[in-house]
């Protein structure tokens, strides 16, 4: 048996889930003396008007420090328990439950807050925390009821806000509470039925496929996976009925989505290899065939069967599902891509481990460093022989993913699967890149090899990879490599230089190298490449392609260009530039007005771009300065298309400047989205659409258009509301005199 005072001292005070220095000793290991003058201003207790304590009495700094120290150590114990599957885990859980039950009344807020955060943010230890909750309930049913009530309120809040990752984790927690007899089987079945109610048709004869139903069925199936063992003993018929309903929905969904490729990452993959619900249903069937026993993660609740049999099971009120969420607010996580071969007989272990990894990545999205740290701890709770761990093996190179599950490869697969999710990634792309970087920093030798292998396997199938995913993978890889001194084994991809110009592998490697040049410079990247890869990078540093050079102009065009150059160089205004163009081109009587206007437009845009070609800031300032002139020349759809094409020709050899300039032109409404689309899908671009920057421009333009629609819709709704308010006030002003007249009549 241990106490909070003796065992937790090694952990020291913690803030959240991070570590920290010991607060009771100094840097030399000497005990700190609690003196008032050592306090920071924000540590001082509240004082009353005469210097005493705010609540009367006298300030006792030592007691407050001791209370904070105890709370800190209690939090540390809850966070640390069950980090690894060790022989002492049973004793540690039992001792911790005694300590928490003893100190619960004094530190109730700290215990409940830490417990809530651990369940939500350390989802792979759900079997540990459900067992701990069961032990607290067995020792004191009132304490158990408070813990369950807190987690139920958190579940209701997460449901109302549409945080489906947290809802799934919490439902798994409640599923395991049935094993500890903390809640009844009927309570859990009632919660499951709440999620299944919108799935059924009004007459109950069939299921209805929808975005919300996909989300609800996924949560239910995940809950049944962990609750199956307890429900099979206490309510087997109810378990079978709900499992059959899940199967019916998955079959109906497969028919409904036949031929749908919007969410398919690899177009050569079989249908069941893409649908996460189908994969989960297969896992349910396999676990059911094994007596609903999950042998992947250690389940400590089995050690306390006698204590749980005498505990009091609590009932919970009915759940309420949100009714005001749009279809896009519902989310079904993707299945992990099969980027590395794995043994078929380990499919259940693979699914459960990757599911726990996915939940951890989702729940710790706000802190990539903590996420990386805890991801590398998940294997600590695995049962023996479930997976191989390269970071703890004596000979990491001997790990073979074809003969056994290798934890690090599953980890890399999950990160890339979430990153390549279609049609949209769950989080910003940079999160997954930053997470991969943190993982490699934690295990530089092993995870460097793992990520290289997974990327190589993905690039080998790049011909069947969705175009959007190819672009995302290229972005991810470029930033990833740039964080490690641009080191990469490019010799693996030497064959790309020998492939056809528009072959998928050559396009991917070439565009990735261009992104690396953006993040560094040409000659550094060239120095990293073998000579055989030289055709994949530009010969010269990317620069502009100014049309009106001295050698490429006739005399009168040279006069206009020189005059415009002097005007802009001498900080001329937009009006002065227009005067120069009008003065010169009005003398060109051998061409019609439309041609003169087109030539003047081209001359203006070329010189404005040249003025801003030095840096992105120069470009922005140049566009802003000559915005009136650009607007005047962009007064028709044809004119806007011409401006877009001039920009493309000017930055033909510098895709980054091309993307940014088009984006700024759209922002300042020099050109519109229609002109951008006309430029991108011009017949002259056939064969060039494998260039990623064209699709980047398309994405940016559509995003701006969508934002503009949202803004206009908001203004329209505000105008409607204001008009209705004015009408109501007008009606009230009319009715008030009429009522007064009625009252004045005898």
PyMOL commands that set and color helices and strands:
alter all, ss='L'
color gray80, all
select helices_A, chain A and resi 8-10+36-38+41-43+61-80+89-103+108-121+123-139+141-161+164-179+185-197+211-234+236-256+271-273+276-289+300-309+327-329+344-363+368-375+378-381+396-398+407-419+429-442+444-460+462-464+467-482+490-498+504-519+522-528+531-536+550-552+555-569+574-585+593-611+616-625+627-633+637-650+655-667+673-680+683-685+692-744
alter helices_A, ss='H'
color red, helices_A
deselect
rebuild
show_as cartoon
